[in-house]
Amino acid sequence: MLNSLISSIKRWRKPANPGPRVIARSDHSISRRDISRAALTVMKRLQEAGFQAYIVGGGVRDLLLGGHPKDFDVATDATPEQAKQLFRGARIVGRRFRILHARIGREIIEVTTFRGHHNDGEEHEAQQSEHGMLLRDNVYGDLQSDAVRRDFTVNALYYTTNGFAIHDYTGGVRDIEQRLIRMIGDPSTRYKEDPVRMLRAVRFAAKLDFTIEDKTAAPLKELAPLLRNIAPARLFDEVLKLLMSGHGERTFELLRQYQLWHHLFPDNAACLDDPAALELTRLALRNTDQRIRDDKRVTPAFLYAALLWPAVNAEQQKLADRGTPPIPALAQAAQKITSSQLAHTAIPKRFSIPMREIWDLQSRLPQRGGSRAQRLSEHPRFRAAYDFLLLREECGELEPGLGQWWTEFQEADEEQRQQMVRKLQRSGSSSRRGRGSRGGRRRPPKAAE
């Protein structure tokens, strides 16, 4: 399907320097049937009120590539205040650039006002930091200025129901044909305006299986440290887009290639010379990608547990070598590595608490004597901890065997489970801890009378 779409795109392209052009309905494959009713409703209300309205960005790009976008954004010449009057319950959000969230039924459509050039605005409307990062960007313009202010050419395509045409001001159609991610304007300047654009370049390249154009890729390694200037909460959201959209493993490899990874997960990056740590990272991302393809539930808690585990494991071993008992060593290591990661990406408690429970269960899963196996199997995080155990065995960190035992235990009936536990106890391999192994002091034996 993609090849046929690209063949039809070739008819739209002019030989060189095509400039702004309008692609008529007869020359593109987008149909209103593929656009959400909520987005069409937003466009209709804006147009009836005398404003321009376009579907813009990834929605147009993905439709041209034969995809089915989940989200549609609308661009308009109406200011946020003007647009808000048209939609009951709409909210204006954002400080760096204000946008409108218009609720239509259960959907929220993001409505942005055409952006203009910085030098067209007042100081209170456009501000930059000493590093060139945009702190405020509320300068409004027209359709053409908005197009050249967007990040990549493939995201600067506009579709309107007023004539059903596509407007292309930056050569985005050409770059879709050539499968290129190309920055609009000078890449270094645009990355400095918003360093997250470096992550977006990698994300789109991985998602679309495109190549990052040479000039767009050239500044990435040099400017990667600018990611340290981004708020950890924003980077957490970006990490979810990078690694939990079904293309995490490919994204990881590109982030490493362009030296961006160690600014997101420095403790993980420091461990990747260890083959087991590298394989665990890849397996966790591959597992997440497969679950997303299978429409199964995924959680950042599991992924962060896998990404930070090599550093936690190494730190725990250091503490154990200094004489710290295993359980306190794990707790201290978990606290240290988690705190270190929080300086780079936020981890909300609803994910950090399950993450640490997954780690804690790694030391408890070998303890299967008596009724412990049954109690562990009923733990809310057991399944995630079990899956994590299998990854640790698969990457070579642990000798295989324990994972298979737990696999059989889950498939067994009550009588079979009891037999499995009794068999462990007879063989002495249940790893049952005595009171003396809990860190307390043993009582000395009574003297013979």
CORLINNOR-V69609 format. One record per residue. N is the residue number from 1. SS is DSSP state (~ for helix, > for strand, _ for the rest). OMEGA is omega in whole degrees, -180 to 180 (NA if undefined). D_FIRST is the distance of its C-alpha to the first C-alpha in whole Angstrom. Layout:
BEGIN
n=N ss=SS omega=OMEGA d_first=D_FIRST
n=N ss=SS omega=OMEGA d_first=D_FIRST
END
This chain:
BEGIN
n=1 ss=_ omega=-178 d_first=0
n=2 ss=~ omega=-179 d_first=4
n=3 ss=~ omega=180 d_first=5
n=4 ss=~ omega=177 d_first=5
n=5 ss=~ omega=179 d_first=6
n=6 ss=~ omega=178 d_first=9
n=7 ss=~ omega=179 d_first=10
n=8 ss=~ omega=178 d_first=11
n=9 ss=~ omega=-177 d_first=12
n=10 ss=~ omega=-179 d_first=15
n=11 ss=_ omega=-178 d_first=16
n=12 ss=_ omega=-169 d_first=18
n=13 ss=_ omega=172 d_first=19
n=14 ss=_ omega=-170 d_first=23
n=15 ss=_ omega=-177 d_first=24
n=16 ss=_ omega=176 d_first=26
n=17 ss=_ omega=-172 d_first=27
n=18 ss=_ omega=180 d_first=26
n=19 ss=_ omega=-180 d_first=27
n=20 ss=_ omega=176 d_first=27
n=21 ss=> omega=180 d_first=25
n=22 ss=> omega=-179 d_first=24
n=23 ss=> omega=-175 d_first=20
n=24 ss=_ omega=-179 d_first=21
n=25 ss=~ omega=-178 d_first=19
n=26 ss=~ omega=-176 d_first=18
n=27 ss=~ omega=175 d_first=16
n=28 ss=_ omega=-170 d_first=14
n=29 ss=_ omega=-176 d_first=12
n=30 ss=_ omega=177 d_first=14
n=31 ss=_ omega=177 d_first=16
n=32 ss=~ omega=-179 d_first=19
n=33 ss=~ omega=-179 d_first=18
n=34 ss=~ omega=-178 d_first=16
n=35 ss=_ omega=-178 d_first=19
n=36 ss=_ omega=179 d_first=22
n=37 ss=~ omega=-180 d_first=25
n=38 ss=~ omega=179 d_first=27
n=39 ss=~ omega=178 d_first=25
n=40 ss=~ omega=178 d_first=26
n=41 ss=~ omega=179 d_first=29
n=42 ss=~ omega=179 d_first=30
n=43 ss=~ omega=-178 d_first=29
n=44 ss=~ omega=-179 d_first=31
n=45 ss=~ omega=179 d_first=34
n=46 ss=~ omega=-179 d_first=34
n=47 ss=~ omega=179 d_first=33
n=48 ss=~ omega=178 d_first=36
n=49 ss=_ omega=176 d_first=38
n=50 ss=_ omega=-179 d_first=38
n=51 ss=_ omega=171 d_first=35
n=52 ss=_ omega=179 d_first=32
n=53 ss=> omega=-177 d_first=29
n=54 ss=> omega=162 d_first=26
n=55 ss=> omega=-173 d_first=23
n=56 ss=> omega=170 d_first=23
n=57 ss=_ omega=-173 d_first=21
n=58 ss=~ omega=179 d_first=19
n=59 ss=~ omega=178 d_first=18
n=60 ss=~ omega=-180 d_first=17
n=61 ss=~ omega=-176 d_first=15
n=62 ss=~ omega=176 d_first=13
n=63 ss=~ omega=178 d_first=12
n=64 ss=~ omega=180 d_first=11
n=65 ss=_ omega=177 d_first=8
n=66 ss=_ omega=-179 d_first=7
n=67 ss=_ omega=180 d_first=10
n=68 ss=_ omega=-177 d_first=13
n=69 ss=_ omega=176 d_first=16
n=70 ss=_ omega=-176 d_first=20
n=71 ss=_ omega=176 d_first=22
n=72 ss=_ omega=176 d_first=22
n=73 ss=> omega=-179 d_first=25
n=74 ss=> omega=175 d_first=27
n=75 ss=> omega=-174 d_first=29
n=76 ss=> omega=174 d_first=32
n=77 ss=_ omega=175 d_first=35
n=78 ss=_ omega=175 d_first=37
n=79 ss=_ omega=178 d_first=39
n=80 ss=~ omega=-180 d_first=39
n=81 ss=~ omega=178 d_first=42
n=82 ss=~ omega=-179 d_first=41
n=83 ss=~ omega=-177 d_first=38
n=84 ss=~ omega=-178 d_first=40
n=85 ss=_ omega=-176 d_first=42
n=86 ss=_ omega=-173 d_first=39
n=87 ss=_ omega=179 d_first=38
n=88 ss=_ omega=177 d_first=40
n=89 ss=_ omega=180 d_first=40
n=90 ss=_ omega=-180 d_first=38
n=91 ss=> omega=173 d_first=39
n=92 ss=> omega=-177 d_first=39
n=93 ss=> omega=175 d_first=38
n=94 ss=_ omega=177 d_first=38
n=95 ss=_ omega=-180 d_first=41
n=96 ss=_ omega=173 d_first=39
n=97 ss=_ omega=-175 d_first=37
n=98 ss=_ omega=177 d_first=38
n=99 ss=> omega=-180 d_first=35
n=100 ss=> omega=171 d_first=35
n=101 ss=> omega=179 d_first=34
n=102 ss=> omega=180 d_first=34
n=103 ss=> omega=176 d_first=34
n=104 ss=> omega=-174 d_first=32
n=105 ss=_ omega=180 d_first=33
n=106 ss=_ omega=-178 d_first=32
n=107 ss=> omega=172 d_first=29
n=108 ss=> omega=179 d_first=30
n=109 ss=> omega=179 d_first=29
n=110 ss=> omega=-178 d_first=30
n=111 ss=> omega=-180 d_first=31
n=112 ss=> omega=176 d_first=32
n=113 ss=> omega=178 d_first=34
n=114 ss=_ omega=179 d_first=33
n=115 ss=> omega=178 d_first=35
n=116 ss=_ omega=180 d_first=37
n=117 ss=_ omega=-175 d_first=38
n=118 ss=~ omega=-176 d_first=41
n=119 ss=~ omega=175 d_first=44
n=120 ss=~ omega=-175 d_first=43
n=121 ss=_ omega=176 d_first=45
n=122 ss=_ omega=-177 d_first=48
n=123 ss=_ omega=-179 d_first=49
n=124 ss=_ omega=-179 d_first=48
n=125 ss=_ omega=-178 d_first=45
n=126 ss=> omega=-180 d_first=43
n=127 ss=> omega=178 d_first=45
n=128 ss=> omega=176 d_first=44
n=129 ss=_ omega=179 d_first=45
n=130 ss=_ omega=178 d_first=47
n=131 ss=_ omega=-179 d_first=44
n=132 ss=_ omega=-178 d_first=42
n=133 ss=_ omega=180 d_first=40
n=134 ss=> omega=176 d_first=40
n=135 ss=> omega=177 d_first=42
n=136 ss=> omega=-172 d_first=42
n=137 ss=> omega=-177 d_first=39
n=138 ss=_ omega=176 d_first=40
n=139 ss=_ omega=-176 d_first=40
n=140 ss=> omega=-178 d_first=38
n=141 ss=_ omega=180 d_first=37
n=142 ss=_ omega=-175 d_first=35
n=143 ss=~ omega=-177 d_first=31
n=144 ss=~ omega=179 d_first=31
n=145 ss=~ omega=177 d_first=33
n=146 ss=~ omega=-179 d_first=31
n=147 ss=~ omega=-177 d_first=28
n=148 ss=~ omega=176 d_first=30
n=149 ss=~ omega=179 d_first=31
n=150 ss=_ omega=-171 d_first=28
n=151 ss=_ omega=-174 d_first=27
n=152 ss=> omega=-176 d_first=24
n=153 ss=~ omega=-177 d_first=22
n=154 ss=~ omega=178 d_first=19
n=155 ss=~ omega=-176 d_first=21
n=156 ss=_ omega=177 d_first=23
n=157 ss=> omega=-173 d_first=21
n=158 ss=> omega=178 d_first=22
n=159 ss=> omega=179 d_first=21
n=160 ss=_ omega=175 d_first=24
n=161 ss=_ omega=175 d_first=25
n=162 ss=_ omega=-175 d_first=27
n=163 ss=_ omega=176 d_first=26
n=164 ss=_ omega=-178 d_first=22
n=165 ss=_ omega=172 d_first=22
n=166 ss=> omega=178 d_first=20
n=167 ss=> omega=-177 d_first=23
n=168 ss=> omega=-178 d_first=22
n=169 ss=_ omega=-170 d_first=26
n=170 ss=_ omega=-179 d_first=25
n=171 ss=_ omega=-180 d_first=22
n=172 ss=~ omega=179 d_first=19
n=173 ss=~ omega=178 d_first=17
n=174 ss=~ omega=-178 d_first=18
n=175 ss=~ omega=172 d_first=18
n=176 ss=~ omega=178 d_first=14
n=177 ss=~ omega=-177 d_first=13
n=178 ss=~ omega=178 d_first=16
n=179 ss=_ omega=-177 d_first=15
n=180 ss=> omega=167 d_first=18
n=181 ss=> omega=-176 d_first=21
n=182 ss=_ omega=178 d_first=23
n=183 ss=> omega=173 d_first=26
n=184 ss=_ omega=-178 d_first=28
n=185 ss=_ omega=-179 d_first=31
n=186 ss=_ omega=-175 d_first=34
n=187 ss=~ omega=-178 d_first=32
n=188 ss=~ omega=-180 d_first=35
n=189 ss=~ omega=-177 d_first=37
n=190 ss=~ omega=176 d_first=34
n=191 ss=~ omega=179 d_first=34
n=192 ss=~ omega=177 d_first=37
n=193 ss=~ omega=179 d_first=37
n=194 ss=_ omega=-177 d_first=35
n=195 ss=_ omega=179 d_first=34
n=196 ss=~ omega=177 d_first=32
n=197 ss=~ omega=176 d_first=29
n=198 ss=~ omega=179 d_first=30
n=199 ss=~ omega=179 d_first=28
n=200 ss=~ omega=178 d_first=26
n=201 ss=~ omega=180 d_first=24
n=202 ss=~ omega=-178 d_first=24
n=203 ss=~ omega=-180 d_first=23
n=204 ss=~ omega=179 d_first=20
n=205 ss=~ omega=180 d_first=19
n=206 ss=~ omega=-177 d_first=19
n=207 ss=~ omega=-174 d_first=17
n=208 ss=~ omega=-173 d_first=14
n=209 ss=_ omega=177 d_first=15
n=210 ss=_ omega=175 d_first=16
n=211 ss=> omega=175 d_first=20
n=212 ss=> omega=-178 d_first=23
n=213 ss=_ omega=-170 d_first=24
n=214 ss=~ omega=-178 d_first=27
n=215 ss=~ omega=178 d_first=30
n=216 ss=~ omega=-179 d_first=28
n=217 ss=~ omega=-170 d_first=29
n=218 ss=~ omega=-176 d_first=32
n=219 ss=_ omega=-170 d_first=34
n=220 ss=~ omega=-176 d_first=33
n=221 ss=~ omega=-178 d_first=35
n=222 ss=~ omega=-175 d_first=38
n=223 ss=~ omega=-178 d_first=37
n=224 ss=~ omega=180 d_first=36
n=225 ss=~ omega=178 d_first=40
n=226 ss=~ omega=177 d_first=39
n=227 ss=~ omega=179 d_first=37
n=228 ss=~ omega=-180 d_first=41
n=229 ss=~ omega=-178 d_first=42
n=230 ss=_ omega=-180 d_first=39
n=231 ss=_ omega=180 d_first=40
n=232 ss=~ omega=-180 d_first=40
n=233 ss=~ omega=179 d_first=39
n=234 ss=~ omega=180 d_first=36
n=235 ss=~ omega=175 d_first=35
n=236 ss=~ omega=178 d_first=35
n=237 ss=~ omega=180 d_first=32
n=238 ss=~ omega=178 d_first=30
n=239 ss=~ omega=178 d_first=30
n=240 ss=~ omega=178 d_first=29
n=241 ss=~ omega=-178 d_first=26
n=242 ss=~ omega=-167 d_first=26
n=243 ss=~ omega=-176 d_first=26
n=244 ss=_ omega=177 d_first=25
n=245 ss=_ omega=176 d_first=22
n=246 ss=_ omega=-180 d_first=20
n=247 ss=_ omega=-173 d_first=20
n=248 ss=~ omega=-177 d_first=24
n=249 ss=~ omega=178 d_first=25
n=250 ss=~ omega=178 d_first=23
n=251 ss=~ omega=178 d_first=24
n=252 ss=~ omega=-179 d_first=28
n=253 ss=~ omega=179 d_first=27
n=254 ss=~ omega=177 d_first=26
n=255 ss=~ omega=176 d_first=29
n=256 ss=~ omega=-179 d_first=31
n=257 ss=~ omega=-178 d_first=30
n=258 ss=_ omega=174 d_first=31
n=259 ss=_ omega=176 d_first=34
n=260 ss=_ omega=-173 d_first=33
n=261 ss=~ omega=-174 d_first=34
n=262 ss=~ omega=172 d_first=37
n=263 ss=~ omega=175 d_first=38
n=264 ss=_ omega=-178 d_first=36
n=265 ss=_ omega=-176 d_first=37
n=266 ss=~ omega=-179 d_first=40
n=267 ss=~ omega=175 d_first=42
n=268 ss=~ omega=-178 d_first=39
n=269 ss=~ omega=-178 d_first=38
n=270 ss=_ omega=-177 d_first=42
n=271 ss=_ omega=-168 d_first=42
n=272 ss=_ omega=171 d_first=39
n=273 ss=_ omega=175 d_first=41
n=274 ss=_ omega=-178 d_first=41
n=275 ss=~ omega=-179 d_first=39
n=276 ss=~ omega=179 d_first=39
n=277 ss=~ omega=178 d_first=39
n=278 ss=~ omega=-179 d_first=35
n=279 ss=~ omega=178 d_first=34
n=280 ss=~ omega=179 d_first=35
n=281 ss=~ omega=-180 d_first=33
n=282 ss=~ omega=-179 d_first=30
n=283 ss=~ omega=-180 d_first=30
n=284 ss=~ omega=179 d_first=31
n=285 ss=~ omega=178 d_first=28
n=286 ss=~ omega=178 d_first=26
n=287 ss=~ omega=179 d_first=27
n=288 ss=~ omega=179 d_first=26
n=289 ss=~ omega=-178 d_first=23
n=290 ss=~ omega=179 d_first=23
n=291 ss=~ omega=178 d_first=25
n=292 ss=~ omega=177 d_first=22
n=293 ss=~ omega=180 d_first=19
n=294 ss=_ omega=180 d_first=22
n=295 ss=_ omega=176 d_first=23
n=296 ss=_ omega=-177 d_first=26
n=297 ss=_ omega=173 d_first=29
n=298 ss=_ omega=-179 d_first=29
n=299 ss=_ omega=176 d_first=32
n=300 ss=~ omega=-179 d_first=33
n=301 ss=~ omega=-179 d_first=37
n=302 ss=~ omega=-177 d_first=35
n=303 ss=~ omega=178 d_first=33
n=304 ss=~ omega=177 d_first=36
n=305 ss=~ omega=-179 d_first=38
n=306 ss=~ omega=-176 d_first=36
n=307 ss=~ omega=-177 d_first=36
n=308 ss=~ omega=-176 d_first=40
n=309 ss=~ omega=-180 d_first=41
n=310 ss=~ omega=178 d_first=42
n=311 ss=~ omega=177 d_first=44
n=312 ss=~ omega=-179 d_first=46
n=313 ss=~ omega=180 d_first=46
n=314 ss=~ omega=180 d_first=48
n=315 ss=~ omega=178 d_first=50
n=316 ss=~ omega=-180 d_first=51
n=317 ss=~ omega=177 d_first=52
n=318 ss=~ omega=-180 d_first=54
n=319 ss=~ omega=179 d_first=56
n=320 ss=~ omega=179 d_first=57
n=321 ss=~ omega=179 d_first=58
n=322 ss=_ omega=175 d_first=61
n=323 ss=_ omega=178 d_first=62
n=324 ss=_ omega=178 d_first=60
n=325 ss=_ omega=-173 d_first=59
n=326 ss=~ omega=-175 d_first=56
n=327 ss=~ omega=176 d_first=55
n=328 ss=~ omega=179 d_first=56
n=329 ss=~ omega=179 d_first=55
n=330 ss=~ omega=-180 d_first=51
n=331 ss=~ omega=180 d_first=52
n=332 ss=~ omega=179 d_first=53
n=333 ss=~ omega=180 d_first=50
n=334 ss=~ omega=-180 d_first=48
n=335 ss=~ omega=-178 d_first=50
n=336 ss=~ omega=-176 d_first=50
n=337 ss=~ omega=177 d_first=46
n=338 ss=~ omega=179 d_first=45
n=339 ss=~ omega=178 d_first=47
n=340 ss=~ omega=-179 d_first=46
n=341 ss=~ omega=-178 d_first=42
n=342 ss=~ omega=176 d_first=43
n=343 ss=_ omega=-177 d_first=44
n=344 ss=_ omega=176 d_first=41
n=345 ss=_ omega=175 d_first=39
n=346 ss=_ omega=172 d_first=40
n=347 ss=_ omega=180 d_first=40
n=348 ss=_ omega=-176 d_first=41
n=349 ss=~ omega=-179 d_first=43
n=350 ss=~ omega=175 d_first=41
n=351 ss=~ omega=-177 d_first=39
n=352 ss=~ omega=180 d_first=42
n=353 ss=~ omega=175 d_first=44
n=354 ss=~ omega=178 d_first=42
n=355 ss=~ omega=-179 d_first=41
n=356 ss=~ omega=175 d_first=45
n=357 ss=~ omega=176 d_first=45
n=358 ss=~ omega=177 d_first=42
n=359 ss=~ omega=-178 d_first=44
n=360 ss=~ omega=-178 d_first=48
n=361 ss=~ omega=178 d_first=47
n=362 ss=~ omega=179 d_first=46
n=363 ss=~ omega=-179 d_first=50
n=364 ss=~ omega=-178 d_first=50
n=365 ss=_ omega=175 d_first=48
n=366 ss=_ omega=-177 d_first=50
n=367 ss=_ omega=-171 d_first=53
n=368 ss=_ omega=-177 d_first=53
n=369 ss=_ omega=177 d_first=57
n=370 ss=_ omega=-179 d_first=58
n=371 ss=_ omega=-176 d_first=56
n=372 ss=~ omega=-178 d_first=54
n=373 ss=~ omega=-180 d_first=51
n=374 ss=~ omega=-179 d_first=51
n=375 ss=~ omega=179 d_first=51
n=376 ss=~ omega=-179 d_first=49
n=377 ss=~ omega=180 d_first=46
n=378 ss=_ omega=-180 d_first=47
n=379 ss=_ omega=-179 d_first=46
n=380 ss=_ omega=-179 d_first=44
n=381 ss=_ omega=-176 d_first=42
n=382 ss=~ omega=-175 d_first=43
n=383 ss=~ omega=178 d_first=39
n=384 ss=~ omega=180 d_first=38
n=385 ss=~ omega=177 d_first=41
n=386 ss=~ omega=178 d_first=40
n=387 ss=~ omega=180 d_first=36
n=388 ss=~ omega=177 d_first=38
n=389 ss=~ omega=179 d_first=40
n=390 ss=~ omega=178 d_first=38
n=391 ss=~ omega=179 d_first=36
n=392 ss=~ omega=177 d_first=39
n=393 ss=~ omega=-177 d_first=40
n=394 ss=~ omega=-179 d_first=37
n=395 ss=_ omega=177 d_first=37
n=396 ss=_ omega=179 d_first=41
n=397 ss=_ omega=-180 d_first=43
n=398 ss=_ omega=172 d_first=44
n=399 ss=_ omega=-180 d_first=45
n=400 ss=_ omega=177 d_first=44
n=401 ss=_ omega=-178 d_first=45
n=402 ss=~ omega=179 d_first=46
n=403 ss=~ omega=179 d_first=42
n=404 ss=~ omega=178 d_first=43
n=405 ss=~ omega=-179 d_first=46
n=406 ss=~ omega=176 d_first=44
n=407 ss=~ omega=180 d_first=41
n=408 ss=~ omega=-179 d_first=44
n=409 ss=~ omega=-179 d_first=46
n=410 ss=~ omega=-178 d_first=43
n=411 ss=~ omega=-175 d_first=43
n=412 ss=_ omega=173 d_first=47
n=413 ss=_ omega=-173 d_first=49
n=414 ss=~ omega=-179 d_first=52
n=415 ss=~ omega=179 d_first=54
n=416 ss=~ omega=178 d_first=52
n=417 ss=~ omega=179 d_first=51
n=418 ss=~ omega=178 d_first=55
n=419 ss=~ omega=179 d_first=56
n=420 ss=~ omega=180 d_first=53
n=421 ss=~ omega=179 d_first=55
n=422 ss=~ omega=179 d_first=58
n=423 ss=~ omega=177 d_first=57
n=424 ss=~ omega=-178 d_first=56
n=425 ss=~ omega=179 d_first=60
n=426 ss=~ omega=-179 d_first=61
n=427 ss=~ omega=180 d_first=59
n=428 ss=_ omega=-177 d_first=60
n=429 ss=_ omega=-179 d_first=56
n=430 ss=_ omega=179 d_first=56
n=431 ss=_ omega=-178 d_first=56
n=432 ss=_ omega=-177 d_first=59
n=433 ss=_ omega=172 d_first=60
n=434 ss=_ omega=-178 d_first=64
n=435 ss=~ omega=-176 d_first=65
n=436 ss=~ omega=-179 d_first=66
n=437 ss=~ omega=-178 d_first=63
n=438 ss=~ omega=179 d_first=62
n=439 ss=_ omega=179 d_first=64
n=440 ss=_ omega=-179 d_first=67
n=441 ss=_ omega=179 d_first=70
n=442 ss=_ omega=175 d_first=72
n=443 ss=_ omega=178 d_first=75
n=444 ss=_ omega=180 d_first=78
n=445 ss=_ omega=177 d_first=79
n=446 ss=_ omega=176 d_first=83
n=447 ss=_ omega=179 d_first=86
n=448 ss=_ omega=180 d_first=88
n=449 ss=_ omega=NA d_first=91
END
